[in-house]
Amino acid sequence: MKFSYICTQFCRMKNTPFTQKHIALGAKMAEFAGYNMPISYSGINDEHAAVRKNAGVFDVSHMGEFILKGPHALDLIQRVTSNDAAKLKAGQAQYSCLPNETGGIVDDLLVYCIEENNVYMLVVNASNIEKDWNWIKRADTHKTEMHNISDKTCLLAVQGPNATKILQPLTEMDILNLKYYTFAKGKFAGVDNVLVSATGYTGAGGVEIYFEDKEGAADKIWDAIFAAGTPQGLKPIGLGARDTLRLEMGYCLYGNDIDDSTSPLEAGLGWITRFTKDFTAKEIFAAQKQNGVERKLVGFEMKERGIPRHGYEIKDFTGSTIGHVTSGTQSPTLGKAIGMGYVRTVFAALDRDIYIKVRDKLLQAKVVKIPFS
């Protein structure tokens, strides 16, 4: 019975076009957002260092992609997202979020302007594809042309200081000089209609490569990237190192640091909350901006030995609970334990001492700036 259950659960997982390549490379595989994904290959610390110092390839084909087209596409995006997509020109992207009606976050996402005022691509988190699609569709009063292209879209993130140098020989697009939060479309490794963007999640530089999974494109692009990069030390990287890399930068992870109950202003995302337009929960966020929030997401580093984990309580010196940890790890780059968590605003000042409850002990930590250093 137990084996049958495990087999059933495993068989239910979705694969990306690169799953067999991960397995052949000896990756440690596990379920993530319903997909069979590589968690690590040579080890999280080794892969983390490879991205920080050189370059690595992440398979993030589990992410969701929606195309919105037509004269009402921008209006719909403006009403459901917090940032101002009207500022985008063709070839530009922006980070944003989908607020819910109570001031929480349905999801965080990227908005790509393919054709100004007409064609946009939204990139959403894998675990929220259906949820986001339904949320946006519900707000569509003009029958905007919408296409969920998630299942047929491949996405490889090639990250690190040498990533674009390694990839440039594979395309005529000028990716060496691609500015942050811009993108280009063209031929890559002999495959047409490839979108290459600079919207990385690691803080190490690099690009993301979007393309349709057809006519062997996945194998062709994967093989070309590693043929060009392996002699220069390019490595495949799992989701474990992706998490430690993003945490060092203080980037929020949906489901950990932000969710349906957290406000973008509480999460330090006021910069993606624009009041120059009408959008869901605008009045709630305006009141928070005027009156302040009761809790804030802060970065902290441990002053005593111990690893903070998601869900651990944060205390004051008297032992009273003042918040909870949302993300935490032993930083491979910095050699110390770091984390993020929500605390009552009075405890959010830089250098403020806080205490993390690890098992039955209160371990001292202090609030620090992010990105961590």
N, C-alpha and C positions, 0 to 999 in steps of 0.2 A: 504493500500500500504506500509506504513512504517513498520507495523508489519510483513508483508510478506517478506520485504527486510531483516529485522533483522533475521527472521527465516531462510531465505535462506543462509545468511552469517554464522549463527551459525552452520547450517547443513553441510556447506562446510568444517568446521574445522575438522582436523584429531584428533583422540583420541589416547592416548597411552594405553597399557594394564592395566594401573593403574588409568585411568580417573575416573571410578566409585568409586574407593576407596577414591580418593581425595574428590569427591562430598559427599560421605557418612561421611567423617570426617569434613565436613563443610567448606572446602576450598573456598576461593574467587577465582573464575575461570575467565580466560580471554584468548583472542587469543594471541599467541606468535609464530611467524614463521609458521603460518598456523595451529597450534595445539591448542587444548583446554587445557590450562595448569594452575596449581595452582599458584597463585600469593602470597597468604598468608593464614595461618590457624589461629593462635592465635595473629598475628600481627608481622610486620617486625622486630621491636626492640626485641621482646621476642624471635623470631626464630633466629635472628642474635646472641643474647647472648647465646642461647642454643648451637649453633655450636662453638662459641669461647670458651665456658667453658666446654662443655660436648660432645654432638654428635647429629647430625640430618641427616635425609634422604631426598635427593633431587631426584625426578623423572626427569631424563634428557634423557629419551628414544626418544625424538625428534631429538637428534643429529644424524648425518649421519656417516655411516661406510662403507668403501670400502675395499675389499680384492684384492690385487695384487699378482699374482703368476707367477712363471716361471723364466727362466734364464735372462730375460730382465726386470724383475720387478724393481730391484734396479736401473738399468740404467735410467728407466723412472722416478722414484722418484727423483733421483739425478738431472735430467734435469729440473723438474718442481718445485722443492722446493729449498729454500735458504740455509737450514742447510745441514750438511754433514751426510747423512744417512748411508754411508759406514762404519762409526765408530760404528754402532749399532751391538751388539751381540744378540743372541736369548734371549728373556726375558727383553730386554731394550727398552725404548721409548725415543722420543725426541720431543720437541716443535719446530715448523718450520712455514714457510708460503709459499704460492704459489704466487710468484711475477707475475705481468703482464708485457707486453712488454714495457710499458712506465714508469716502476719503481714504480707502485702502488702495492697494495696487493689484489689479488683475494679473498684470505681467509687466516686465520691462522688455524693451524691444529696440530694434534698429529700423529706421525709416530711410529707404533709398529712393532718391528722385531719379527715375529712369528718363522720363520726359516731363518737363515742367508743366504743371497744371493738368496732367493727363495720365501718366503712368508711374506707379510707385510700387516698390517691393517692401514688404514688412517682414522682418526676420524675428521670430519669436522662439521662446524656450520649448524644448521638445516635450516636456511634461504638460505644457499648456496649449498645445496646438488646437485641439478640439474646443477647449474652453475659450480661447481667444477668438477663434473663428466665429463661434456662436455669439460672443459678446459684440464683436464688430458688426456682424450680420444683423443683430437685433437693433442696432442704432442706424441702420441704413434705410433711410426713408425715400431714396431716389432710385432704388434698384441698380446700384453701382455694379459694374462688371467686376466680379471677384473670382479669382482662381487660386485654389489651394494646390500649390505645386510641390509640397513638402516631400511626398513619396518618390518623386522623380528627380529631385535635386540633390546633387552631391556637394559637399562642402568640406574642403581641406583648409585648415589654418596652418600656414607655415610661418612660424614665429621665431624671433631672435635677431640680433644685430646684423648677422650675415645673410638673413633670409632672402632679401631682394637681390643681393649680389649673386646668390646661387641660382635664383630663378630667372633673372633677366635674359640669359641666353635662350630661354625657351619661348620667348615672345617678342613681338615688335612693339608691344605696349611699353610705355616708359614707366615701369613700376619702380625703378630706382628713385625716381623723383615724385612718386605719388604722395601727395600731402595727406596728413591725418584727416580721417573722415571724408575722403574722396574715393572715387573708384573709376575704373576704365573698363570698357568692353572690347573684346577682339578675339584673335586666335591665340591659343596657348597650347604648346606642345602638339601642334597640328590639329587641335580641336577648335571648331568655330563656336562663336557666341558664348565665350567664357567671360564672366564678370570677376574682376580682381579688385579688391577693396583694401583700404588701410584703416580698419576699425578694430584693431586687436584687443584681446582680453587679458594679455599677460604683462603689458608694460614694457615689453622687450623689443618692440618694433616688429615689422613683418607684414604679411598680407593674408587675406582670406580668398579662396578660389571657389567660385560657384559655377556649376555647369550641370547640364542635363545628363542623366545616366542613360545613354543610348549609344548603340553602335560601338561598344567597347571603349567608350570615352573614359570610364573610371580606371580601367587597367592602363590605358595609354598615358593618362596624366600621372597616375601614381608611379608607374615605372619610369617615366621621363624625369620626374622630380628626384627620385632616388638615384637614377643613373647619373644625373648632374650633381647631386648633393653628397652622396656617400663618400666619394673621394675627399670631400671637404668637411667631413665629420657630421653631416646631417643625420639626425636620428629620428625614429618614430617615437612619439610621446603619448602617454596615456592620460586619462582624465584625472588621475591622482596628482600628477605634477601640474596640470591645468588649474587645479584647485589651490595648491600652494602658491603658484605664481600670481593668480588673481588676488589672493588674500594679502600677499605682500604689498600689492598696490592699493589695497582698500576697496577693491571693486565688489559690489554687492552681488550675491548669488540668490536668485529667486528660490523661495522655499526655505532659505536659511536667514538671510539678512533683511529681506523684504517679502511681503506676502499680502494677502487680502486684508490684513488687519493693521498694516503699517502705512503711514503717510510718507510721501516723498520728502516732505519737509522734516519729518522725524528722522528719515534716513540720510539726511544731508544732500538730498537731491533737489533742493530748491532751484538750482540752476537749470533744471529741465522742466520747471513749472512756470509757464509764461502766462501772465494775466492780460495780455493784449488781445485775447480772443475768448470766445465762449467754449467751454469744454466741461465734461463731467466732473462734478465736485469742486468746481472753481470757487464757489462761495465758501466751502469748508476750508480750502487751502488759503484763501485770502484772510479768513479769520485767524488761522494759525499763524500766518505771516505777521499779522498785526498784533496778536496777543501773545505769541510765542507758543511753543509746544511743551507738553509736560514731560516728555522723555526724548532722548536723542540717541542715535547710533554713534558710538565712539570706538576709536581704536585704543588698544591697551597692550602693554608688554608686561610679562611676568617678572616680578622682582625676586620671587622665590621659585624653587624648582618645581615644575609641574606643567602639564599641558591642559589648556582650557579646551573644553569640548562644547559642541552645540547643546544647548539646554541647561548647562550648569548655571547655578544661581550666582548672582553678583551681590555682594554684601557691603555694608559700611563697616566702620571699625567696631561698632557695637554688636554686629552680627545680624542687623536688620536687612532684609532683602530690599535691594534698590533696583534690580533689573535681572537680565539673563544674558548669557553668552549666545551669540548666533553663529559664529565661526571661530575656529581656533586651530593652531598647529604649531609645530616646531619649525621655525623658518629655516629652510636650507641655506639661504643666502646670508642671513644675519646671525645664525647660530643661537637664536633665543626664541622662547615661546611667545607668540603674539596671538591676538584675537580681536574680535569685534563683538559688540553687544549693546543692547539698549539699557540705559540707566536714566533715572530721574534727572531732569535737566540741571538741578542744583549740584549734581555730582559729575557733570560733563566737562568741567574746566580742565584744560591741559595741566598735566603734572599732578592731578588730584589722585590721592591714594584710594584704591578700591580693593576689594578682596574677592577672590574666586573660590567658591566652595568646591573643592576637589575631594570626592569621597566624604570623609568626615572632618577634613581640615579646611581652614580658611587661609588661603595663600595670597600674599600681598602682590598687588599689581599697580600700575599707574597709567593714567590716561595719557596718550601720546598722539602726535599728529600722524595722519596718513597722507600719502604712502608711508609705510614704516621705514625706518632707517636705523 
